[in-house]
Amino acid sequence: MVIQMIRIIYIATLVFLSTSCTSANDGTEPTLYPLNIEKIENIKTTSNGIKALADSNSKIHCKNFILSKKEVEKYFELAKKVQKSDYRHMLDWSPCFVTGEITLQNGITGKWSIHQYKAGTINFEDRDTIYTYCPNCKAKMFDKPEYITKPKN
């Protein structure tokens, strides 16, 4: 009986350990889809270092969250589309963001935003909002909370 109990505990431990080991894609990242927008003709930044009004943490200063034109262009080159529910529930939220305007080669214009933790949106007139995420983007201001808590004078 003792040996049988030890076997059961051993098997249960193995099952537990094997199910708790996960791969890199363990479901904590959203499913990524092609962005599928027409070729971009122009991207313009209208505001850098914006802090969301919804954030009341006075220790966070977003004015240092700045993306260059080249970094914004690279973002949209590498970004993928995500579902709205994944954007809202799976991606980290940051109060710091950059905004701008986008013009496609077919003449359609829209507004975009990119948040500090690599999530963003594109809004074209008469279309649903496109939610984006760029896990492979490497701009130095992404994922650097120390930049937003120590404002430059």
C-alpha positions as CSV (number, residue, x, y, z in Angstrom):
1,M,0.0,0.0,0.0
2,V,2.8,2.4,0.8
3,I,4.6,1.6,-2.4
4,Q,1.4,2.2,-4.4
5,M,0.9,5.6,-2.6
6,I,4.5,6.5,-3.5
7,R,3.9,5.6,-7.1
8,I,0.7,7.7,-7.2
9,I,2.5,10.7,-5.7
10,Y,5.4,10.2,-8.1
11,I,3.1,10.0,-11.2
12,A,1.1,13.0,-10.0
13,T,4.3,15.0,-9.5
14,L,5.5,14.1,-13.1
15,V,2.1,15.1,-14.5
16,F,2.2,18.4,-12.6
17,L,5.7,19.2,-13.7
18,S,5.1,18.3,-17.3
19,T,2.0,20.5,-17.6
20,S,3.7,23.4,-15.8
21,C,6.6,23.5,-18.3
22,T,5.6,25.8,-21.1
23,S,7.0,26.8,-24.4
24,A,7.9,30.4,-25.4
25,N,4.4,30.7,-26.9
26,D,2.5,29.6,-23.8
27,G,-0.6,31.7,-24.6
28,T,0.5,34.9,-22.8
29,E,1.2,36.6,-26.1
30,P,-1.7,37.6,-28.4
31,T,-2.2,35.9,-31.8
32,L,-0.5,38.1,-34.4
33,Y,-2.0,38.7,-37.8
34,P,-0.6,40.5,-40.9
35,L,-1.3,44.2,-40.7
36,N,-2.8,44.2,-44.2
37,I,-2.9,47.9,-45.0
38,E,-2.0,49.5,-48.2
39,K,1.5,50.7,-48.8
40,I,2.4,53.7,-46.5
41,E,3.3,56.9,-48.4
42,N,4.0,59.1,-45.4
43,I,4.1,59.0,-41.6
44,K,4.2,62.1,-39.5
45,T,4.6,62.4,-35.7
46,T,2.3,65.1,-34.3
47,S,3.0,64.6,-30.5
48,N,5.7,62.9,-28.5
49,G,5.7,62.1,-24.8
50,I,2.0,62.2,-24.1
51,K,0.6,61.0,-20.9
52,A,-2.9,59.4,-20.9
53,L,-5.4,61.3,-18.9
54,A,-6.6,58.1,-17.3
55,D,-3.3,57.7,-15.4
56,S,-3.2,59.5,-12.0
57,N,0.3,58.4,-11.0
58,S,2.2,61.7,-10.6
59,K,5.5,59.9,-10.5
60,I,5.3,58.9,-14.1
61,H,6.4,61.6,-16.5
62,C,6.0,60.7,-20.2
63,K,7.7,63.6,-21.8
64,N,10.8,61.6,-22.4
65,F,8.9,58.9,-24.4
66,I,10.0,60.1,-27.9
67,L,10.2,58.0,-31.1
68,S,12.0,59.3,-34.1
69,K,10.5,59.2,-37.6
70,K,12.8,56.3,-38.4
71,E,11.6,54.3,-35.3
72,V,7.9,55.0,-36.1
73,E,8.5,53.8,-39.7
74,K,10.2,50.7,-38.4
75,Y,7.3,50.1,-36.0
76,F,4.8,50.1,-38.8
77,E,7.1,47.9,-41.0
78,L,7.3,45.2,-38.3
79,A,4.0,45.6,-36.4
80,K,1.3,43.0,-36.6
81,K,-2.5,43.3,-36.1
82,V,-4.0,41.9,-32.9
83,Q,-7.7,41.5,-31.9
84,K,-9.3,44.2,-29.9
85,S,-9.9,41.9,-26.9
86,D,-6.2,40.8,-26.9
87,Y,-5.1,44.4,-27.2
88,R,-7.1,45.3,-24.1
89,H,-6.6,42.2,-22.0
90,M,-3.2,40.6,-22.9
91,L,-0.9,43.5,-23.7
92,D,0.7,45.7,-21.1
93,W,-0.7,49.1,-20.9
94,S,1.4,52.3,-20.6
95,P,0.2,55.8,-20.0
96,C,3.0,57.1,-22.3
97,F,2.4,57.3,-26.0
98,V,3.3,59.1,-29.3
99,T,0.7,60.1,-31.9
100,G,0.8,61.0,-35.5
101,E,-0.8,60.9,-39.0
102,I,-0.5,58.3,-41.7
103,T,-1.1,58.6,-45.4
104,L,-1.4,55.5,-47.6
105,Q,-0.5,55.4,-51.3
106,N,-4.2,55.2,-52.2
107,G,-4.7,58.6,-50.5
108,I,-6.5,57.3,-47.4
109,T,-5.3,59.2,-44.3
110,G,-5.6,58.3,-40.6
111,K,-4.3,58.8,-37.1
112,W,-2.0,56.5,-35.2
113,S,-0.7,56.1,-31.7
114,I,2.1,53.9,-30.3
115,H,2.4,53.2,-26.6
116,Q,5.6,52.6,-24.6
117,Y,5.1,48.8,-24.4
118,K,4.9,48.4,-28.2
119,A,1.1,48.4,-28.6
120,G,-0.6,50.8,-30.9
121,T,-3.7,51.8,-32.9
122,I,-4.4,53.1,-36.4
123,N,-7.7,54.9,-37.1
124,F,-8.8,55.5,-40.6
125,E,-12.0,57.3,-41.4
126,D,-14.9,55.0,-42.1
127,R,-13.0,51.9,-40.9
128,D,-12.7,50.0,-37.6
129,T,-9.7,50.8,-35.4
130,I,-6.7,48.6,-36.2
131,Y,-5.0,47.4,-33.1
132,T,-1.3,46.7,-33.4
133,Y,1.6,45.1,-31.5
134,C,5.3,44.9,-32.4
135,P,7.1,42.4,-30.1
136,N,10.2,42.6,-32.4
137,C,10.5,46.4,-32.3
138,K,13.8,47.6,-30.7
139,A,13.5,51.4,-30.2
140,K,15.5,52.3,-27.1
141,M,12.5,54.0,-25.5
142,F,10.4,50.8,-25.6
143,D,10.3,48.8,-22.3
144,K,12.4,51.4,-20.4
145,P,10.3,52.5,-17.5
146,E,13.3,54.5,-16.0
147,Y,12.9,56.9,-18.9
148,I,9.4,57.8,-17.9
149,T,10.0,58.3,-14.2
150,K,13.0,60.6,-14.4
151,P,12.0,63.7,-16.5
152,K,14.6,65.7,-18.2
153,N,14.6,69.4,-17.4
